[in-house]
Amino acid sequence: MHPDRLARNHRDGVAPIPVRVGPDGRHLVDTTVFFTPTSGGVRRYLLSKHRWLAAHSRLRHTILVPGAADGGLPFDLMTFASPPLPFAGGYRCPIRLRDFRERLAALEPDLLESGDPYQLSHETVRVARERGIPCVAFCHSDLPRIARGLGGSLSESAAARYLARLYRRFDSVLAPSEYMAARLRAMGVPHARLQPLGVDVQTFHPGAADSQLRRVLGLPADARLLVFAGRCSPEKHVGVLIEAVARLGRGHHLLLVGGGAPRRLADNVNVLEYQRSPAQLARVLASADLFVHAGDRETFGLVVLEAMACGLPVVAAAAGALPELVDDEVGACFPARSPLALARAVTRTLERDPALLRRAARARAEKHGWDPVFTRLLGRYLQWLGAAPLRAHAS
């Protein structure tokens, strides 16, 4: 949408306002630790937003994240030196927090967005309070669910209390799904608001398919190719995918795209390295028969949307936010952590009309293009920039 048009009114109370910024622009700065050369949804959200804002608004935008060294320029991607976390897939631990605050304040932001619930979130809201500017949190991860997987229900309860205390310091908290917004409110974050993510429907498109992919992988032309793309971290339950494809037997093949795959793999499982270019990822997705996702802690599932934009039906765990994107029209959901249920859902889905499923998947994704998503988000930003702090801030 052109920047001079009006943002639409949304059900959560964001009033229509002109999508227009003065000639000098206001400065939005995003901070997060969820940004590495091989990270997924948060990185793609931030980079897509950066490009969209440059093309559709006069809002200046800087992304400030941990990196190998201090570098970058304002209104672009900037890094501050942080050591790598061992066995963390490239993520870094920000330890120079005073330097971070000084670097962030020196950017003279008018609005701050924090994309993680860890050290940088505390420091980001601290800078916002010192400068008297609005500060919003975007909840990209379900920290209590992660804590439960590591330490049980007591750890989950402690993480929920921590998250509530942290997020009460922010003017608003955005959640990418109804599932996560409801969880946050139940934890004691009443100002959590739904802000879905989106997909680049031009890059992720059925036309990106490569008829030679199976040959490159050494597969027969008629192989049923299942694909999963993402970090093979514990909450993704890649082992469920591997066991399910073993049950499916000959003629079915699983392709894992991304880092951290298990070392011991079956003959009908292939691994591709992280696809740095969205176009490269789209090529792989569009060339498969089915996208499979066994993760049970997704707060949105951006890669599922990217797969559907490529015309790919999806079989996903009935957990987290995934059922908000996946239903019988575009594939199927299965009971989480059950390889047998996954294998049965794959079989049923592959027996259906593939052309009909592909058209439905593409149509579903087109409703989630970045244009309407970022138009809505820009409306929020301009509302916050034009208003006093939205709520009292807990210490």
C-alpha positions as CSV (number, residue, x, y, z in Angstrom):
1,M,0.0,0.0,0.0
2,H,1.2,3.5,-0.8
3,P,2.5,5.3,2.3
4,D,0.0,8.2,1.9
5,R,-3.1,5.8,2.1
6,L,-4.9,5.1,5.3
7,A,-4.0,2.1,7.4
8,R,-7.1,-0.1,8.0
9,N,-8.8,-0.3,11.3
10,H,-8.1,-3.6,13.1
11,R,-10.1,-5.5,15.6
12,D,-7.6,-5.0,18.4
13,G,-8.3,-1.2,18.6
14,V,-5.6,0.3,16.3
15,A,-7.5,3.3,14.8
16,P,-7.1,4.3,11.2
17,I,-4.3,6.9,10.9
18,P,-2.4,8.3,7.9
19,V,0.5,6.2,7.0
20,R,2.8,9.2,6.7
21,V,5.9,10.4,8.4
22,G,7.4,13.9,8.3
23,P,10.2,14.6,5.8
24,D,12.9,14.1,8.4
25,G,11.6,10.7,9.5
26,R,11.4,9.1,12.9
27,H,13.9,6.4,13.9
28,L,12.8,2.9,14.9
29,V,15.5,0.6,16.3
30,D,15.1,-3.2,16.6
31,T,17.2,-5.2,19.0
32,T,17.4,-8.9,19.5
33,V,19.8,-11.8,20.2
34,F,17.8,-14.0,17.7
35,F,19.8,-12.9,14.7
36,T,22.7,-15.0,13.2
37,P,23.8,-15.7,9.7
38,T,21.9,-19.0,9.8
39,S,18.9,-18.1,12.0
40,G,15.3,-18.3,10.7
41,G,12.0,-16.5,11.3
42,V,13.1,-13.5,13.4
43,R,15.9,-12.7,11.0
44,R,13.6,-12.9,8.0
45,Y,11.0,-10.8,9.8
46,L,13.5,-8.0,10.6
47,L,15.1,-8.0,7.1
48,S,11.8,-8.0,5.3
49,K,10.5,-5.2,7.6
50,H,13.6,-3.2,6.9
51,R,13.2,-3.4,3.1
52,W,9.4,-2.7,3.3
53,L,9.8,0.3,5.5
54,A,12.4,1.7,3.2
55,A,10.0,1.3,0.2
56,H,6.8,2.3,1.9
57,S,7.4,4.9,4.6
58,R,9.8,7.6,5.8
59,L,10.4,5.8,9.0
60,R,14.1,5.2,9.5
61,H,15.0,1.8,10.7
62,T,18.1,0.3,12.3
63,I,18.6,-3.3,13.4
64,L,21.1,-3.6,16.3
65,V,22.2,-7.2,17.1
66,P,25.2,-9.1,18.5
67,G,27.9,-9.9,16.1
68,A,31.6,-10.9,15.8
69,A,32.6,-7.2,16.0
70,D,31.3,-3.7,16.2
71,G,30.2,-2.6,12.8
72,G,27.5,-1.3,10.5
73,L,25.9,2.1,9.9
74,P,22.7,3.7,11.3
75,F,19.5,3.0,9.3
76,D,20.9,-0.4,8.4
77,L,22.2,-3.5,10.1
78,M,24.5,-2.8,13.0
79,T,26.4,-5.2,15.2
80,F,28.2,-5.0,18.6
81,A,30.9,-7.4,19.5
82,S,29.6,-10.4,21.5
83,P,31.2,-13.8,22.1
84,P,29.6,-16.9,20.6
85,L,27.5,-19.2,22.8
86,P,28.9,-22.8,22.7
87,F,26.8,-25.3,20.9
88,A,24.1,-22.6,20.1
89,G,24.1,-22.6,16.4
90,G,25.8,-19.3,16.0
91,Y,24.0,-17.3,18.6
92,R,26.0,-14.8,20.7
93,C,25.9,-13.7,24.3
94,P,25.9,-9.9,24.8
95,I,28.2,-9.2,27.8
96,R,29.1,-5.5,27.1
97,L,25.8,-4.3,28.2
98,R,26.9,-0.8,29.1
99,D,28.5,-0.4,25.7
100,F,25.2,-1.7,24.2
101,R,23.2,0.9,26.0
102,E,25.5,3.7,25.0
103,R,25.5,2.5,21.4
104,L,21.7,2.2,21.4
105,A,21.2,5.7,22.9
106,A,23.7,7.2,20.5
107,L,21.4,6.2,17.6
108,E,18.8,8.7,19.0
109,P,15.8,6.4,18.5
110,D,12.2,7.6,18.7
111,L,10.8,4.1,19.1
112,L,12.4,0.8,20.3
113,E,11.3,-2.8,19.6
114,S,12.8,-5.7,21.5
115,G,12.7,-9.1,20.0
116,D,14.0,-11.4,22.8
117,P,13.2,-11.9,26.5
118,Y,16.9,-11.9,27.7
119,Q,19.5,-9.4,28.6
120,L,19.0,-7.1,25.6
121,S,15.3,-6.8,26.4
122,H,16.1,-5.4,29.9
123,E,18.7,-3.0,28.5
124,T,16.5,-1.8,25.6
125,V,13.5,-0.9,27.8
126,R,16.0,0.8,30.2
127,V,17.2,3.1,27.4
128,A,13.6,3.8,26.4
129,R,12.7,4.9,29.9
130,E,15.8,7.1,30.1
131,R,15.0,8.8,26.8
132,G,11.2,8.9,27.5
133,I,10.3,7.1,24.3
134,P,7.9,4.3,23.6
135,C,9.2,0.7,23.7
136,V,7.4,-2.4,22.4
137,A,8.3,-6.1,22.9
138,F,7.7,-8.7,20.2
139,C,7.4,-12.2,21.7
140,H,9.0,-14.5,19.2
141,S,9.6,-17.4,21.6
142,D,7.6,-19.3,24.2
143,L,10.1,-19.1,27.0
144,P,8.0,-20.9,29.6
145,R,7.5,-23.9,27.3
146,I,11.2,-24.0,26.6
147,A,11.9,-23.9,30.4
148,R,9.4,-26.8,30.9
149,G,11.4,-28.9,28.4
150,L,14.6,-28.2,30.4
151,G,13.4,-28.4,34.0
152,G,9.8,-29.4,34.3
153,S,6.7,-27.6,35.5
154,L,8.4,-25.6,38.3
155,S,10.8,-24.1,35.7
156,E,7.9,-23.3,33.4
157,S,6.1,-21.4,36.3
158,A,9.2,-19.5,37.1
159,A,9.8,-18.5,33.5
160,A,6.2,-17.4,33.2
161,R,6.5,-15.1,36.2
162,Y,9.8,-13.7,34.9
163,L,8.2,-13.0,31.5
164,A,5.2,-11.3,33.1
165,R,7.5,-9.0,35.2
166,L,9.6,-8.2,32.1
167,Y,6.8,-7.5,29.7
168,R,4.9,-5.3,32.2
169,R,7.7,-2.8,31.7
170,F,6.8,-2.3,28.0
171,D,4.2,-0.1,26.4
172,S,2.8,-2.9,24.4
173,V,3.7,-6.6,23.7
174,L,3.1,-8.1,20.3
175,A,2.5,-11.8,19.7
176,P,2.5,-13.4,16.3
177,S,-0.4,-15.8,16.9
178,E,-3.6,-16.0,18.9
179,Y,-2.0,-18.9,20.7
180,M,0.8,-16.9,22.0
181,A,-1.3,-13.8,22.7
182,A,-3.6,-15.9,24.9
183,R,-0.7,-17.5,26.7
184,L,0.8,-14.1,27.5
185,R,-2.5,-12.8,28.9
186,A,-2.8,-15.9,31.0
187,M,0.7,-15.2,32.4
188,G,-0.3,-11.7,33.5
189,V,0.5,-9.6,30.4
190,P,-2.9,-8.0,29.7
191,H,-1.5,-5.7,27.0
192,A,-0.4,-8.5,24.7
193,R,-1.7,-7.9,21.2
194,L,-1.9,-10.0,18.1
195,Q,0.5,-9.0,15.3
196,P,0.9,-11.9,12.8
197,L,3.9,-12.3,10.7
198,G,3.8,-12.7,6.9
199,V,5.6,-14.1,3.9
200,D,7.2,-12.8,0.7
201,V,4.8,-14.2,-1.8
202,Q,6.9,-13.1,-4.7
203,T,10.0,-15.0,-3.7
204,F,8.2,-18.0,-2.2
205,H,6.2,-19.1,-5.2
206,P,5.4,-22.4,-7.0
207,G,7.3,-21.1,-9.9
208,A,10.5,-21.5,-7.9
209,A,10.4,-25.3,-8.3
210,D,13.5,-27.0,-9.8
211,S,12.8,-30.2,-11.7
212,Q,16.4,-31.2,-11.2
213,L,16.4,-31.3,-7.4
214,R,15.7,-35.0,-7.1
215,R,18.4,-35.8,-9.6
216,V,20.9,-33.6,-7.6
217,L,19.9,-35.5,-4.4
218,G,20.3,-38.8,-6.1
219,L,16.6,-39.7,-5.9
220,P,14.4,-41.4,-8.4
221,A,12.1,-39.0,-10.3
222,D,9.0,-40.5,-8.6
223,A,10.3,-40.3,-5.0
224,R,7.8,-38.8,-2.6
225,L,9.9,-36.0,-1.2
226,L,9.1,-34.6,2.3
227,V,11.0,-31.6,3.5
228,F,11.6,-29.8,6.7
229,A,13.5,-26.5,6.9
230,G,14.8,-25.0,10.2
231,R,17.2,-25.5,13.0
232,C,17.2,-29.1,14.2
233,S,16.9,-28.0,17.8
234,P,15.2,-30.3,20.4
235,E,11.8,-28.5,20.3
236,K,11.6,-29.2,16.5
237,H,11.5,-33.0,17.2
238,V,13.4,-33.9,14.1
239,G,13.6,-37.5,15.4
240,V,9.9,-37.8,15.0
241,L,10.2,-36.9,11.3
242,I,13.0,-39.4,10.8
243,E,11.1,-42.2,12.5
244,A,7.9,-41.4,10.6
245,V,9.7,-41.6,7.2
246,A,11.2,-44.9,8.3
247,R,7.7,-46.2,8.9
248,L,6.6,-44.9,5.5
249,G,9.2,-47.1,3.9
250,R,10.5,-47.2,0.3
251,G,9.5,-44.5,-2.1
252,H,9.4,-41.8,0.6
253,H,12.4,-39.5,1.3
254,L,13.0,-36.8,3.9
255,L,15.1,-33.7,3.2
256,L,16.3,-31.7,6.2
257,V,17.3,-28.2,5.4
258,G,19.3,-26.3,8.0
259,G,21.9,-26.9,10.7
260,G,22.2,-29.2,13.7
261,A,20.9,-32.4,12.0
262,P,21.6,-35.7,13.7
263,R,24.8,-37.4,12.7
264,R,23.3,-40.9,12.2
265,L,20.7,-40.8,9.4
266,A,18.8,-43.4,7.5
267,D,19.3,-44.1,3.8
268,N,16.1,-42.2,2.9
269,V,17.1,-39.0,4.8
270,N,19.2,-36.3,3.2
271,V,20.6,-33.1,4.7
272,L,21.1,-29.7,3.0
273,E,23.0,-26.9,4.6
274,Y,21.2,-23.7,5.6
275,Q,19.9,-21.9,2.6
276,R,21.1,-18.3,3.1
277,S,19.1,-16.9,0.2
278,P,15.3,-16.9,0.4
279,A,15.3,-17.7,-3.3
280,Q,17.4,-20.8,-2.6
281,L,15.1,-21.9,0.1
282,A,12.1,-21.3,-2.1
283,R,13.7,-23.5,-4.8
284,V,13.9,-26.4,-2.4
285,L,10.5,-26.0,-0.9
286,A,8.7,-25.6,-4.2
287,S,10.4,-28.8,-5.5
288,A,9.1,-31.1,-2.8
289,D,5.8,-32.9,-2.4
290,L,5.0,-32.1,1.2
291,F,6.3,-30.0,4.1
292,V,6.4,-31.8,7.5
293,H,6.8,-30.1,10.9
294,A,6.9,-31.9,14.2
295,G,7.7,-28.9,16.4
296,D,5.4,-28.3,19.3
297,R,6.5,-24.9,20.6
298,E,6.1,-22.7,17.6
299,T,4.8,-19.2,18.3
300,F,3.9,-18.7,14.6
301,G,5.6,-21.0,12.1
302,L,6.9,-18.7,9.4
303,V,8.6,-21.5,7.4
304,V,5.2,-23.2,7.2
305,L,3.8,-20.1,5.6
306,E,6.8,-20.0,3.2
307,A,6.2,-23.6,2.2
308,M,2.5,-22.9,1.5
309,A,3.4,-19.9,-0.5
310,C,5.4,-22.3,-2.7
311,G,2.3,-24.3,-3.2
312,L,3.3,-27.0,-0.7
313,P,0.8,-28.9,1.4
314,V,1.8,-29.1,5.1
315,V,1.5,-31.8,7.7
316,A,2.2,-30.3,11.1
317,A,2.0,-31.1,14.8
318,A,-1.3,-30.0,16.4
319,A,0.6,-27.9,19.0
320,G,1.6,-24.3,19.6
321,A,0.5,-21.9,16.9
322,L,0.7,-24.4,13.9
323,P,-3.0,-25.3,13.9
324,E,-3.7,-21.6,13.2
325,L,-2.0,-22.0,9.8
326,V,-2.6,-25.7,9.0
327,D,-5.9,-27.5,8.6
328,D,-7.5,-30.1,6.3
329,E,-7.9,-27.6,3.5
330,V,-4.1,-27.2,3.1
331,G,-2.8,-30.5,4.6
332,A,-3.3,-32.1,8.1
333,C,-2.4,-31.8,11.7
334,F,-1.3,-34.8,13.8
335,P,-0.9,-35.4,17.6
336,A,2.5,-34.0,18.6
337,R,5.4,-36.3,19.2
338,S,3.8,-39.4,17.5
339,P,5.8,-40.7,14.5
340,L,3.0,-43.2,13.8
341,A,0.3,-40.4,13.7
342,L,2.6,-38.3,11.5
343,A,3.2,-41.2,9.1
344,R,-0.5,-41.8,8.8
345,A,-1.2,-38.1,8.2
346,V,1.4,-38.0,5.5
347,T,-0.1,-41.1,3.8
348,R,-3.6,-39.6,3.9
349,T,-2.4,-36.2,2.6
350,L,-0.4,-37.7,-0.3
351,E,-3.5,-39.7,-1.4
352,R,-5.5,-36.5,-1.9
353,D,-5.6,-34.4,-5.0
354,P,-2.2,-32.7,-5.1
355,A,-3.2,-29.9,-7.4
356,L,-6.2,-29.0,-5.2
357,L,-4.0,-29.0,-2.1
358,R,-1.3,-26.9,-3.7
359,R,-3.8,-24.3,-4.9
360,A,-5.3,-24.1,-1.4
361,A,-1.9,-23.8,0.2
362,R,-0.9,-21.0,-2.1
363,A,-4.2,-19.2,-1.6
364,R,-3.8,-19.4,2.2
365,A,-0.3,-17.9,2.1
366,E,-1.4,-15.1,-0.2
367,K,-3.6,-13.8,2.6
368,H,-0.5,-13.4,4.8
369,G,1.7,-11.3,2.4
370,W,4.1,-8.8,4.0
371,D,2.2,-5.8,2.5
372,P,-0.9,-6.1,4.7
373,V,1.2,-7.3,7.7
374,F,3.6,-4.4,7.6
375,T,0.9,-1.8,6.8
376,R,-0.8,-2.9,10.0
377,L,2.4,-2.8,11.9
378,L,3.3,0.6,10.6
379,G,0.0,1.9,11.8
380,R,0.9,0.7,15.3
381,Y,4.3,2.4,15.1
382,L,2.8,5.7,14.0
383,Q,0.2,5.5,16.8
384,W,2.9,5.0,19.4
385,L,5.1,7.7,17.9
386,G,2.3,10.2,18.1
387,A,1.2,9.3,21.6
388,A,2.4,9.6,25.2
389,P,3.5,6.3,26.8
390,L,0.6,3.9,26.6
391,R,0.6,2.6,30.2
392,A,2.2,2.8,33.6
393,H,5.5,1.0,33.8
394,A,6.3,-1.5,36.5
395,S,9.7,-1.3,37.9
